[in-house]
Amino acid sequence: MGEEVRFEEALEELRNIVQILERGEKPLEEALALFERGIALVSACSKRLDEVERRVEMLIRDQAGQLKLCPLEEHSPSGG
C-alpha cells in the first residue's frame, strides 16, 4: 500500500476482499493476491487507528494538564 488510502476506503475494500474470498470462486493465485492486499489493508488500518488514538489521548487532558485516559464511551454525545 504505497499510496495513502483513506481509512473508510481501506475498510470498504477490505470488506469486499473478505466477501470475494469467502465465496471461494477465485483461482488460487488471485485469492492469494487478494489475501495479501487484505493483510496490507489491515496493517494500514491498524496503523491509522493507532495514530488517531494517540491524537485523541493528546487532546484529552484533565484540568491540571495531565493526560487523562478514559474509555471513548465517556466522551460520546449520547452518554455511553
PDB file of N, CA, C and O in Angstrom, chain B, residues numbered from 101:
ATOM      1  N   MET B 101       0.836  -1.185   0.000  1.00  0.00           N
ATOM      2  CA  MET B 101       0.000   0.000   0.000  1.00  0.00           C
ATOM      3  C   MET B 101       0.873   1.237   0.000  1.00  0.00           C
ATOM      4  O   MET B 101       1.012   1.885   1.037  1.00  0.00           O
ATOM      5  N   GLY B 102       1.458   1.580  -1.120  1.00  0.00           N
ATOM      6  CA  GLY B 102       2.321   2.732  -1.200  1.00  0.00           C
ATOM      7  C   GLY B 102       1.549   4.037  -1.132  1.00  0.00           C
ATOM      8  O   GLY B 102       1.991   4.997  -0.501  1.00  0.00           O
ATOM      9  N   GLU B 103       0.391   4.071  -1.785  1.00  0.00           N
ATOM     10  CA  GLU B 103      -0.405   5.294  -1.794  1.00  0.00           C
ATOM     11  C   GLU B 103      -1.183   5.433  -0.487  1.00  0.00           C
ATOM     12  O   GLU B 103      -1.492   4.444   0.178  1.00  0.00           O
ATOM     13  N   GLU B 104      -1.493   6.684  -0.135  1.00  0.00           N
ATOM     14  CA  GLU B 104      -2.275   6.948   1.071  1.00  0.00           C
ATOM     15  C   GLU B 104      -3.742   6.691   0.770  1.00  0.00           C
ATOM     16  O   GLU B 104      -4.312   7.322  -0.120  1.00  0.00           O
ATOM     17  N   VAL B 105      -4.352   5.779   1.494  1.00  0.00           N
ATOM     18  CA  VAL B 105      -5.751   5.425   1.302  1.00  0.00           C
ATOM     19  C   VAL B 105      -6.509   5.877   2.538  1.00  0.00           C
ATOM     20  O   VAL B 105      -6.054   5.663   3.662  1.00  0.00           O
ATOM     21  N   ARG B 106      -7.649   6.494   2.337  1.00  0.00           N
ATOM     22  CA  ARG B 106      -8.485   6.892   3.467  1.00  0.00           C
ATOM     23  C   ARG B 106      -8.930   5.653   4.218  1.00  0.00           C
ATOM     24  O   ARG B 106      -9.143   4.596   3.625  1.00  0.00           O
ATOM     25  N   PHE B 107      -9.069   5.790   5.530  1.00  0.00           N
ATOM     26  CA  PHE B 107      -9.455   4.672   6.382  1.00  0.00           C
ATOM     27  C   PHE B 107     -10.747   4.036   5.902  1.00  0.00           C
ATOM     28  O   PHE B 107     -10.837   2.814   5.784  1.00  0.00           O
ATOM     29  N   GLU B 108     -11.741   4.858   5.626  1.00  0.00           N
ATOM     30  CA  GLU B 108     -13.043   4.346   5.214  1.00  0.00           C
ATOM     31  C   GLU B 108     -12.958   3.578   3.895  1.00  0.00           C
ATOM     32  O   GLU B 108     -13.616   2.552   3.722  1.00  0.00           O
ATOM     33  N   GLU B 109     -12.140   4.084   2.965  1.00  0.00           N
ATOM     34  CA  GLU B 109     -11.956   3.404   1.686  1.00  0.00           C
ATOM     35  C   GLU B 109     -11.242   2.063   1.882  1.00  0.00           C
ATOM     36  O   GLU B 109     -11.605   1.060   1.269  1.00  0.00           O
ATOM     37  N   ALA B 110     -10.225   2.062   2.743  1.00  0.00           N
ATOM     38  CA  ALA B 110      -9.488   0.835   3.015  1.00  0.00           C
ATOM     39  C   ALA B 110     -10.405  -0.201   3.661  1.00  0.00           C
ATOM     40  O   ALA B 110     -10.357  -1.381   3.314  1.00  0.00           O
ATOM     41  N   LEU B 111     -11.231   0.239   4.590  1.00  0.00           N
ATOM     42  CA  LEU B 111     -12.151  -0.675   5.259  1.00  0.00           C
ATOM     43  C   LEU B 111     -13.170  -1.254   4.277  1.00  0.00           C
ATOM     44  O   LEU B 111     -13.489  -2.442   4.341  1.00  0.00           O
ATOM     45  N   GLU B 112     -13.675  -0.431   3.381  1.00  0.00           N
ATOM     46  CA  GLU B 112     -14.628  -0.907   2.378  1.00  0.00           C
ATOM     47  C   GLU B 112     -13.963  -1.906   1.432  1.00  0.00           C
ATOM     48  O   GLU B 112     -14.553  -2.931   1.091  1.00  0.00           O
ATOM     49  N   GLU B 113     -12.741  -1.607   1.013  1.00  0.00           N
ATOM     50  CA  GLU B 113     -12.018  -2.544   0.142  1.00  0.00           C
ATOM     51  C   GLU B 113     -11.768  -3.862   0.869  1.00  0.00           C
ATOM     52  O   GLU B 113     -11.873  -4.935   0.275  1.00  0.00           O
ATOM     53  N   LEU B 114     -11.440  -3.778   2.139  1.00  0.00           N
ATOM     54  CA  LEU B 114     -11.211  -4.984   2.923  1.00  0.00           C
ATOM     55  C   LEU B 114     -12.490  -5.819   3.029  1.00  0.00           C
ATOM     56  O   LEU B 114     -12.439  -7.044   2.917  1.00  0.00           O
ATOM     57  N   ARG B 115     -13.610  -5.177   3.239  1.00  0.00           N
ATOM     58  CA  ARG B 115     -14.894  -5.900   3.269  1.00  0.00           C
ATOM     59  C   ARG B 115     -15.149  -6.625   1.951  1.00  0.00           C
ATOM     60  O   ARG B 115     -15.581  -7.777   1.939  1.00  0.00           O
ATOM     61  N   ASN B 116     -14.877  -5.940   0.843  1.00  0.00           N
ATOM     62  CA  ASN B 116     -15.074  -6.552  -0.468  1.00  0.00           C
ATOM     63  C   ASN B 116     -14.166  -7.763  -0.661  1.00  0.00           C
ATOM     64  O   ASN B 116     -14.594  -8.797  -1.175  1.00  0.00           O
ATOM     65  N   ILE B 117     -12.922  -7.625  -0.247  1.00  0.00           N
ATOM     66  CA  ILE B 117     -11.971  -8.732  -0.372  1.00  0.00           C
ATOM     67  C   ILE B 117     -12.446  -9.928   0.435  1.00  0.00           C
ATOM     68  O   ILE B 117     -12.399 -11.061  -0.045  1.00  0.00           O
ATOM     69  N   VAL B 118     -12.907  -9.683   1.664  1.00  0.00           N
ATOM     70  CA  VAL B 118     -13.394 -10.779   2.509  1.00  0.00           C
ATOM     71  C   VAL B 118     -14.567 -11.484   1.835  1.00  0.00           C
ATOM     72  O   VAL B 118     -14.627 -12.714   1.825  1.00  0.00           O
ATOM     73  N   GLN B 119     -15.493 -10.723   1.278  1.00  0.00           N
ATOM     74  CA  GLN B 119     -16.645 -11.330   0.606  1.00  0.00           C
ATOM     75  C   GLN B 119     -16.214 -12.186  -0.573  1.00  0.00           C
ATOM     76  O   GLN B 119     -16.730 -13.287  -0.764  1.00  0.00           O
ATOM     77  N   ILE B 120     -15.274 -11.691  -1.362  1.00  0.00           N
ATOM     78  CA  ILE B 120     -14.779 -12.443  -2.518  1.00  0.00           C
ATOM     79  C   ILE B 120     -14.109 -13.739  -2.062  1.00  0.00           C
ATOM     80  O   ILE B 120     -14.362 -14.807  -2.618  1.00  0.00           O
ATOM     81  N   LEU B 121     -13.250 -13.631  -1.041  1.00  0.00           N
ATOM     82  CA  LEU B 121     -12.540 -14.817  -0.563  1.00  0.00           C
ATOM     83  C   LEU B 121     -13.481 -15.826   0.068  1.00  0.00           C
ATOM     84  O   LEU B 121     -13.267 -17.032  -0.053  1.00  0.00           O
ATOM     85  N   GLU B 122     -14.521 -15.349   0.742  1.00  0.00           N
ATOM     86  CA  GLU B 122     -15.481 -16.273   1.351  1.00  0.00           C
ATOM     87  C   GLU B 122     -16.239 -17.085   0.311  1.00  0.00           C
ATOM     88  O   GLU B 122     -16.607 -18.233   0.560  1.00  0.00           O
ATOM     89  N   ARG B 123     -16.472 -16.491  -0.852  1.00  0.00           N
ATOM     90  CA  ARG B 123     -17.174 -17.222  -1.916  1.00  0.00           C
ATOM     91  C   ARG B 123     -16.311 -18.340  -2.480  1.00  0.00           C
ATOM     92  O   ARG B 123     -16.828 -19.346  -2.964  1.00  0.00           O
ATOM     93  N   GLY B 124     -14.993 -18.165  -2.416  1.00  0.00           N
ATOM     94  CA  GLY B 124     -14.073 -19.201  -2.872  1.00  0.00           C
ATOM     95  C   GLY B 124     -14.097 -19.456  -4.365  1.00  0.00           C
ATOM     96  O   GLY B 124     -13.777 -20.557  -4.813  1.00  0.00           O
ATOM     97  N   GLU B 125     -14.470 -18.457  -5.137  1.00  0.00           N
ATOM     98  CA  GLU B 125     -14.602 -18.631  -6.585  1.00  0.00           C
ATOM     99  C   GLU B 125     -13.348 -18.252  -7.362  1.00  0.00           C
ATOM    100  O   GLU B 125     -13.268 -18.523  -8.560  1.00  0.00           O
ATOM    101  N   LYS B 126     -12.372 -17.635  -6.712  1.00  0.00           N
ATOM    102  CA  LYS B 126     -11.172 -17.178  -7.411  1.00  0.00           C
ATOM    103  C   LYS B 126     -10.129 -18.285  -7.480  1.00  0.00           C
ATOM    104  O   LYS B 126     -10.024 -19.107  -6.570  1.00  0.00           O
ATOM    105  N   PRO B 127      -9.359 -18.301  -8.564  1.00  0.00           N
ATOM    106  CA  PRO B 127      -8.235 -19.246  -8.637  1.00  0.00           C
ATOM    107  C   PRO B 127      -7.237 -18.934  -7.512  1.00  0.00           C
ATOM    108  O   PRO B 127      -7.204 -17.823  -6.983  1.00  0.00           O
ATOM    109  N   LEU B 128      -6.445 -19.920  -7.170  1.00  0.00           N
ATOM    110  CA  LEU B 128      -5.529 -19.813  -6.043  1.00  0.00           C
ATOM    111  C   LEU B 128      -4.641 -18.566  -6.108  1.00  0.00           C
ATOM    112  O   LEU B 128      -4.506 -17.856  -5.111  1.00  0.00           O
ATOM    113  N   GLU B 129      -4.044 -18.296  -7.252  1.00  0.00           N
ATOM    114  CA  GLU B 129      -3.132 -17.156  -7.366  1.00  0.00           C
ATOM    115  C   GLU B 129      -3.860 -15.829  -7.134  1.00  0.00           C
ATOM    116  O   GLU B 129      -3.328 -14.934  -6.476  1.00  0.00           O
ATOM    117  N   GLU B 130      -5.075 -15.704  -7.673  1.00  0.00           N
ATOM    118  CA  GLU B 130      -5.853 -14.478  -7.455  1.00  0.00           C
ATOM    119  C   GLU B 130      -6.274 -14.362  -5.997  1.00  0.00           C
ATOM    120  O   GLU B 130      -6.237 -13.274  -5.421  1.00  0.00           O
ATOM    121  N   ALA B 131      -6.671 -15.466  -5.406  1.00  0.00           N
ATOM    122  CA  ALA B 131      -7.073 -15.463  -3.999  1.00  0.00           C
ATOM    123  C   ALA B 131      -5.896 -15.066  -3.115  1.00  0.00           C
ATOM    124  O   ALA B 131      -6.057 -14.303  -2.163  1.00  0.00           O
ATOM    125  N   LEU B 132      -4.719 -15.583  -3.431  1.00  0.00           N
ATOM    126  CA  LEU B 132      -3.527 -15.242  -2.673  1.00  0.00           C
ATOM    127  C   LEU B 132      -3.211 -13.752  -2.791  1.00  0.00           C
ATOM    128  O   LEU B 132      -2.876 -13.106  -1.799  1.00  0.00           O
ATOM    129  N   ALA B 133      -3.317 -13.208  -4.001  1.00  0.00           N
ATOM    130  CA  ALA B 133      -3.068 -11.775  -4.204  1.00  0.00           C
ATOM    131  C   ALA B 133      -4.084 -10.942  -3.413  1.00  0.00           C
ATOM    132  O   ALA B 133      -3.726  -9.931  -2.809  1.00  0.00           O
ATOM    133  N   LEU B 134      -5.338 -11.367  -3.421  1.00  0.00           N
ATOM    134  CA  LEU B 134      -6.363 -10.657  -2.647  1.00  0.00           C
ATOM    135  C   LEU B 134      -6.069 -10.743  -1.148  1.00  0.00           C
ATOM    136  O   LEU B 134      -6.221  -9.762  -0.419  1.00  0.00           O
ATOM    137  N   PHE B 135      -5.652 -11.916  -0.703  1.00  0.00           N
ATOM    138  CA  PHE B 135      -5.315 -12.096   0.707  1.00  0.00           C
ATOM    139  C   PHE B 135      -4.165 -11.170   1.101  1.00  0.00           C
ATOM    140  O   PHE B 135      -4.209 -10.537   2.156  1.00  0.00           O
ATOM    141  N   GLU B 136      -3.140 -11.093   0.258  1.00  0.00           N
ATOM    142  CA  GLU B 136      -2.003 -10.217   0.537  1.00  0.00           C
ATOM    143  C   GLU B 136      -2.446  -8.755   0.592  1.00  0.00           C
ATOM    144  O   GLU B 136      -2.002  -8.004   1.461  1.00  0.00           O
ATOM    145  N   ARG B 137      -3.311  -8.354  -0.323  1.00  0.00           N
ATOM    146  CA  ARG B 137      -3.840  -6.984  -0.303  1.00  0.00           C
ATOM    147  C   ARG B 137      -4.633  -6.760   0.983  1.00  0.00           C
ATOM    148  O   ARG B 137      -4.529  -5.699   1.598  1.00  0.00           O
ATOM    149  N   GLY B 138      -5.417  -7.745   1.388  1.00  0.00           N
ATOM    150  CA  GLY B 138      -6.186  -7.637   2.624  1.00  0.00           C
ATOM    151  C   GLY B 138      -5.289  -7.453   3.836  1.00  0.00           C
ATOM    152  O   GLY B 138      -5.579  -6.632   4.707  1.00  0.00           O
ATOM    153  N   ILE B 139      -4.211  -8.206   3.896  1.00  0.00           N
ATOM    154  CA  ILE B 139      -3.270  -8.081   5.014  1.00  0.00           C
ATOM    155  C   ILE B 139      -2.663  -6.677   5.035  1.00  0.00           C
ATOM    156  O   ILE B 139      -2.510  -6.080   6.100  1.00  0.00           O
ATOM    157  N   ALA B 140      -2.318  -6.154   3.864  1.00  0.00           N
ATOM    158  CA  ALA B 140      -1.769  -4.792   3.790  1.00  0.00           C
ATOM    159  C   ALA B 140      -2.797  -3.767   4.265  1.00  0.00           C
ATOM    160  O   ALA B 140      -2.452  -2.807   4.953  1.00  0.00           O
ATOM    161  N   LEU B 141      -4.059  -3.975   3.894  1.00  0.00           N
ATOM    162  CA  LEU B 141      -5.116  -3.061   4.328  1.00  0.00           C
ATOM    163  C   LEU B 141      -5.323  -3.120   5.840  1.00  0.00           C
ATOM    164  O   LEU B 141      -5.488  -2.086   6.488  1.00  0.00           O
ATOM    165  N   VAL B 142      -5.313  -4.324   6.398  1.00  0.00           N
ATOM    166  CA  VAL B 142      -5.457  -4.474   7.852  1.00  0.00           C
ATOM    167  C   VAL B 142      -4.322  -3.745   8.560  1.00  0.00           C
ATOM    168  O   VAL B 142      -4.546  -3.044   9.547  1.00  0.00           O
ATOM    169  N   SER B 143      -3.119  -3.911   8.059  1.00  0.00           N
ATOM    170  CA  SER B 143      -1.958  -3.254   8.655  1.00  0.00           C
ATOM    171  C   SER B 143      -2.090  -1.731   8.582  1.00  0.00           C
ATOM    172  O   SER B 143      -1.823  -1.034   9.561  1.00  0.00           O
ATOM    173  N   ALA B 144      -2.500  -1.223   7.432  1.00  0.00           N
ATOM    174  CA  ALA B 144      -2.654   0.222   7.264  1.00  0.00           C
ATOM    175  C   ALA B 144      -3.765   0.768   8.161  1.00  0.00           C
ATOM    176  O   ALA B 144      -3.615   1.836   8.754  1.00  0.00           O
ATOM    177  N   CYS B 145      -4.880   0.038   8.261  1.00  0.00           N
ATOM    178  CA  CYS B 145      -5.985   0.474   9.118  1.00  0.00           C
ATOM    179  C   CYS B 145      -5.561   0.472  10.579  1.00  0.00           C
ATOM    180  O   CYS B 145      -5.882   1.399  11.323  1.00  0.00           O
ATOM    181  N   SER B 146      -4.848  -0.554  10.990  1.00  0.00           N
ATOM    182  CA  SER B 146      -4.383  -0.644  12.371  1.00  0.00           C
ATOM    183  C   SER B 146      -3.437   0.507  12.698  1.00  0.00           C
ATOM    184  O   SER B 146      -3.529   1.115  13.764  1.00  0.00           O
ATOM    185  N   LYS B 147      -2.532   0.795  11.776  1.00  0.00           N
ATOM    186  CA  LYS B 147      -1.595   1.896  11.977  1.00  0.00           C
ATOM    187  C   LYS B 147      -2.352   3.217  12.090  1.00  0.00           C
ATOM    188  O   LYS B 147      -2.052   4.041  12.953  1.00  0.00           O
ATOM    189  N   ARG B 148      -3.325   3.410  11.221  1.00  0.00           N
ATOM    190  CA  ARG B 148      -4.116   4.650  11.245  1.00  0.00           C
ATOM    191  C   ARG B 148      -4.893   4.773  12.554  1.00  0.00           C
ATOM    192  O   ARG B 148      -4.954   5.857  13.133  1.00  0.00           O
ATOM    193  N   LEU B 149      -5.487   3.677  13.027  1.00  0.00           N
ATOM    194  CA  LEU B 149      -6.210   3.711  14.300  1.00  0.00           C
ATOM    195  C   LEU B 149      -5.277   4.042  15.464  1.00  0.00           C
ATOM    196  O   LEU B 149      -5.657   4.784  16.369  1.00  0.00           O
ATOM    197  N   ASP B 150      -4.064   3.497  15.444  1.00  0.00           N
ATOM    198  CA  ASP B 150      -3.082   3.819  16.488  1.00  0.00           C
ATOM    199  C   ASP B 150      -2.739   5.303  16.474  1.00  0.00           C
ATOM    200  O   ASP B 150      -2.631   5.930  17.528  1.00  0.00           O
ATOM    201  N   GLU B 151      -2.569   5.864  15.281  1.00  0.00           N
ATOM    202  CA  GLU B 151      -2.270   7.295  15.161  1.00  0.00           C
ATOM    203  C   GLU B 151      -3.414   8.147  15.713  1.00  0.00           C
ATOM    204  O   GLU B 151      -3.187   9.118  16.435  1.00  0.00           O
ATOM    205  N   VAL B 152      -4.631   7.773  15.366  1.00  0.00           N
ATOM    206  CA  VAL B 152      -5.802   8.516  15.846  1.00  0.00           C
ATOM    207  C   VAL B 152      -5.907   8.405  17.361  1.00  0.00           C
ATOM    208  O   VAL B 152      -6.199   9.390  18.038  1.00  0.00           O
ATOM    209  N   GLU B 153      -5.671   7.213  17.893  1.00  0.00           N
ATOM    210  CA  GLU B 153      -5.733   7.027  19.340  1.00  0.00           C
ATOM    211  C   GLU B 153      -4.726   7.934  20.044  1.00  0.00           C
ATOM    212  O   GLU B 153      -5.050   8.535  21.068  1.00  0.00           O
ATOM    213  N   ARG B 154      -3.508   8.042  19.508  1.00  0.00           N
ATOM    214  CA  ARG B 154      -2.502   8.921  20.107  1.00  0.00           C
ATOM    215  C   ARG B 154      -2.945  10.378  20.058  1.00  0.00           C
ATOM    216  O   ARG B 154      -2.738  11.123  21.016  1.00  0.00           O
ATOM    217  N   ARG B 155      -3.546  10.782  18.959  1.00  0.00           N
ATOM    218  CA  ARG B 155      -4.032  12.165  18.849  1.00  0.00           C
ATOM    219  C   ARG B 155      -5.142  12.439  19.843  1.00  0.00           C
ATOM    220  O   ARG B 155      -5.175  13.503  20.461  1.00  0.00           O
ATOM    221  N   VAL B 156      -6.059  11.482  20.005  1.00  0.00           N
ATOM    222  CA  VAL B 156      -7.156  11.641  20.965  1.00  0.00           C
ATOM    223  C   VAL B 156      -6.592  11.733  22.379  1.00  0.00           C
ATOM    224  O   VAL B 156      -7.030  12.573  23.165  1.00  0.00           O
ATOM    225  N   GLU B 157      -5.622  10.877  22.709  1.00  0.00           N
ATOM    226  CA  GLU B 157      -5.016  10.910  24.032  1.00  0.00           C
ATOM    227  C   GLU B 157      -4.364  12.261  24.302  1.00  0.00           C
ATOM    228  O   GLU B 157      -4.410  12.759  25.427  1.00  0.00           O
ATOM    229  N   MET B 158      -3.761  12.852  23.283  1.00  0.00           N
ATOM    230  CA  MET B 158      -3.133  14.158  23.461  1.00  0.00           C
ATOM    231  C   MET B 158      -4.180  15.234  23.742  1.00  0.00           C
ATOM    232  O   MET B 158      -3.896  16.210  24.436  1.00  0.00           O
ATOM    233  N   LEU B 159      -5.369  15.062  23.215  1.00  0.00           N
ATOM    234  CA  LEU B 159      -6.413  16.062  23.379  1.00  0.00           C
ATOM    235  C   LEU B 159      -7.180  15.934  24.692  1.00  0.00           C
ATOM    236  O   LEU B 159      -7.762  16.907  25.171  1.00  0.00           O
ATOM    237  N   ILE B 160      -7.181  14.743  25.268  1.00  0.00           N
ATOM    238  CA  ILE B 160      -7.951  14.509  26.493  1.00  0.00           C
ATOM    239  C   ILE B 160      -7.018  14.702  27.684  1.00  0.00           C
ATOM    240  O   ILE B 160      -6.242  13.810  28.025  1.00  0.00           O
ATOM    241  N   ARG B 161      -7.099  15.844  28.299  1.00  0.00           N
ATOM    242  CA  ARG B 161      -6.272  16.138  29.467  1.00  0.00           C
ATOM    243  C   ARG B 161      -7.173  16.660  30.577  1.00  0.00           C
ATOM    244  O   ARG B 161      -8.191  17.303  30.322  1.00  0.00           O
ATOM    245  N   ASP B 162      -6.783  16.373  31.802  1.00  0.00           N
ATOM    246  CA  ASP B 162      -7.577  16.888  32.907  1.00  0.00           C
ATOM    247  C   ASP B 162      -7.229  18.356  33.145  1.00  0.00           C
ATOM    248  O   ASP B 162      -6.406  18.921  32.426  1.00  0.00           O
ATOM    249  N   GLN B 163      -7.840  18.967  34.133  1.00  0.00           N
ATOM    250  CA  GLN B 163      -7.658  20.398  34.384  1.00  0.00           C
ATOM    251  C   GLN B 163      -6.230  20.744  34.771  1.00  0.00           C
ATOM    252  O   GLN B 163      -5.797  21.876  34.556  1.00  0.00           O
ATOM    253  N   ALA B 164      -5.497  19.813  35.329  1.00  0.00           N
ATOM    254  CA  ALA B 164      -4.113  20.068  35.711  1.00  0.00           C
ATOM    255  C   ALA B 164      -3.161  19.886  34.532  1.00  0.00           C
ATOM    256  O   ALA B 164      -1.948  20.025  34.682  1.00  0.00           O
ATOM    257  N   GLY B 165      -3.708  19.577  33.371  1.00  0.00           N
ATOM    258  CA  GLY B 165      -2.885  19.386  32.187  1.00  0.00           C
ATOM    259  C   GLY B 165      -2.324  17.996  32.052  1.00  0.00           C
ATOM    260  O   GLY B 165      -1.539  17.731  31.141  1.00  0.00           O
ATOM    261  N   GLN B 166      -2.710  17.098  32.940  1.00  0.00           N
ATOM    262  CA  GLN B 166      -2.239  15.717  32.876  1.00  0.00           C
ATOM    263  C   GLN B 166      -3.126  14.919  31.930  1.00  0.00           C
ATOM    264  O   GLN B 166      -4.335  15.135  31.848  1.00  0.00           O
ATOM    265  N   LEU B 167      -2.508  14.013  31.236  1.00  0.00           N
ATOM    266  CA  LEU B 167      -3.258  13.144  30.335  1.00  0.00           C
ATOM    267  C   LEU B 167      -4.212  12.294  31.145  1.00  0.00           C
ATOM    268  O   LEU B 167      -3.821  11.647  32.117  1.00  0.00           O
ATOM    269  N   LYS B 168      -5.447  12.303  30.740  1.00  0.00           N
ATOM    270  CA  LYS B 168      -6.468  11.507  31.420  1.00  0.00           C
ATOM    271  C   LYS B 168      -6.993  10.492  30.421  1.00  0.00           C
ATOM    272  O   LYS B 168      -7.693  10.847  29.473  1.00  0.00           O
ATOM    273  N   LEU B 169      -6.655   9.237  30.634  1.00  0.00           N
ATOM    274  CA  LEU B 169      -7.128   8.181  29.756  1.00  0.00           C
ATOM    275  C   LEU B 169      -8.472   7.680  30.268  1.00  0.00           C
ATOM    276  O   LEU B 169      -8.620   7.350  31.444  1.00  0.00           O
ATOM    277  N   CYS B 170      -9.429   7.629  29.383  1.00  0.00           N
ATOM    278  CA  CYS B 170     -10.737   7.114  29.748  1.00  0.00           C
ATOM    279  C   CYS B 170     -11.367   6.522  28.503  1.00  0.00           C
ATOM    280  O   CYS B 170     -11.011   6.907  27.390  1.00  0.00           O
ATOM    281  N   PRO B 171     -12.294   5.596  28.668  1.00  0.00           N
ATOM    282  CA  PRO B 171     -12.941   4.973  27.514  1.00  0.00           C
ATOM    283  C   PRO B 171     -13.651   6.009  26.659  1.00  0.00           C
ATOM    284  O   PRO B 171     -14.160   7.006  27.171  1.00  0.00           O
ATOM    285  N   LEU B 172     -13.682   5.768  25.354  1.00  0.00           N
ATOM    286  CA  LEU B 172     -14.345   6.692  24.446  1.00  0.00           C
ATOM    287  C   LEU B 172     -15.819   6.858  24.775  1.00  0.00           C
ATOM    288  O   LEU B 172     -16.398   7.909  24.501  1.00  0.00           O
ATOM    289  N   GLU B 173     -16.446   5.821  25.365  1.00  0.00           N
ATOM    290  CA  GLU B 173     -17.855   5.909  25.697  1.00  0.00           C
ATOM    291  C   GLU B 173     -18.156   7.082  26.614  1.00  0.00           C
ATOM    292  O   GLU B 173     -19.232   7.674  26.533  1.00  0.00           O
ATOM    293  N   GLU B 174     -17.194   7.428  27.502  1.00  0.00           N
ATOM    294  CA  GLU B 174     -17.395   8.540  28.420  1.00  0.00           C
ATOM    295  C   GLU B 174     -17.473   9.864  27.696  1.00  0.00           C
ATOM    296  O   GLU B 174     -17.975  10.843  28.249  1.00  0.00           O
ATOM    297  N   HIS B 175     -16.981   9.912  26.458  1.00  0.00           N
ATOM    298  CA  HIS B 175     -16.965  11.155  25.704  1.00  0.00           C
ATOM    299  C   HIS B 175     -17.994  11.188  24.580  1.00  0.00           C
ATOM    300  O   HIS B 175     -18.044  12.154  23.818  1.00  0.00           O
ATOM    301  N   SER B 176     -18.801  10.166  24.468  1.00  0.00           N
ATOM    302  CA  SER B 176     -19.781  10.136  23.383  1.00  0.00           C
ATOM    303  C   SER B 176     -20.932  11.077  23.699  1.00  0.00           C
ATOM    304  O   SER B 176     -21.311  11.212  24.862  1.00  0.00           O
ATOM    305  N   PRO B 177     -21.498  11.734  22.681  1.00  0.00           N
ATOM    306  CA  PRO B 177     -22.597  12.680  22.893  1.00  0.00           C
ATOM    307  C   PRO B 177     -23.813  12.043  23.536  1.00  0.00           C
ATOM    308  O   PRO B 177     -24.565  12.723  24.234  1.00  0.00           O
ATOM    309  N   SER B 178     -24.023  10.745  23.317  1.00  0.00           N
ATOM    310  CA  SER B 178     -25.203  10.092  23.855  1.00  0.00           C
ATOM    311  C   SER B 178     -25.005   9.653  25.307  1.00  0.00           C
ATOM    312  O   SER B 178     -25.929   9.153  25.949  1.00  0.00           O
ATOM    313  N   GLY B 179     -23.770   9.851  25.818  1.00  0.00           N
ATOM    314  CA  GLY B 179     -23.501   9.490  27.199  1.00  0.00           C
ATOM    315  C   GLY B 179     -23.169   8.027  27.402  1.00  0.00           C
ATOM    316  O   GLY B 179     -23.141   7.554  28.538  1.00  0.00           O
ATOM    317  N   GLY B 180     -22.913   7.293  26.313  1.00  0.00           N
ATOM    318  CA  GLY B 180     -22.485   5.901  26.502  1.00  0.00           C
ATOM    319  C   GLY B 180     -23.062   5.042  25.495  1.00  0.00           C
ATOM    320  O   GLY B 180     -22.814   3.836  25.496  1.00  0.00           O
TER     321      GLY B 180
END
